[in-house]
Amino acid sequence: MSDRLLTGLIILVVFVVIGTLVYRSQSSDEQPQVTEQTAPVKQETVRRSTQLKARIEACRREQGSKKTIAEGYIENIGNADLRYVTLEVQWQNRLGNVIEANEIYVLRDEVLAPGKRKKFVNATDNRIAVRCNVRKVDWW
């Protein structure tokens, strides 16, 4: 009878172990419940952005003169007023090498609102200047 009792105990232990494993696997699959808490809504503040676009529209040698003229514009593409803008007009030869550069103040204690443009003109007496380019130096 002890063999039957021992076999019965082994079967009982196996069922208990299997039952425990099944119970734990089912309880770990359940997702914990999360209660939603409403946080106060933050108002997004728009960061101040000073962005500038500078373009050359025309670069030409004036008839009857020895000057090469560069005409262009600046545009405020940020969301804040601009008050000072400094550009560098670069004069280039036929190969594209910079032969002269002039700094100009397009805005000086003026206001350029977002989305607005302002034209500028610059000239050089350099005879080999045939191309123009512009570089932004400083703006705020």
C-alpha positions, 0 to 999 in steps of 0.5 A: 500500500505504500507504493500506492500512497507514494504514487498518489502523492507524486501525482498530487504534487505534479498536479499542484505544480502544474496548477501553480504554473498555470495560475501564475501564467494567467495572472502575469498576462493580465495588464495592470490597470492604469488610472488616467490622471488629467494633467493641466494643459500647458500652453505652448509658447512660440519661441522668438525666431530671427531668421533672414533670407538675402537674395541677389536679383540682378548683377549688371555692369552699368552702360557708360560707367565702369561700375558693376551694380548688385541689386537684391533684397532681404526678407524677414522669414522669422517671427520677430521684428528685425532692427539691424541687418549687415550683409557682405556683397561679394564680387567675383570674376568670371571663374567665380573667385571672390575678388572684392567684398563689401559689408553693407548695413541694410537695416540700421535702427529700422524695423522690418516686420515678419514677412516684409522685404527691403531692397538694397543696392551696392556697387563696385568700380572693380573692372573684372567683377562680373558676378555678385553674391551675398552673404549674411553677416549679422542680424537681430 
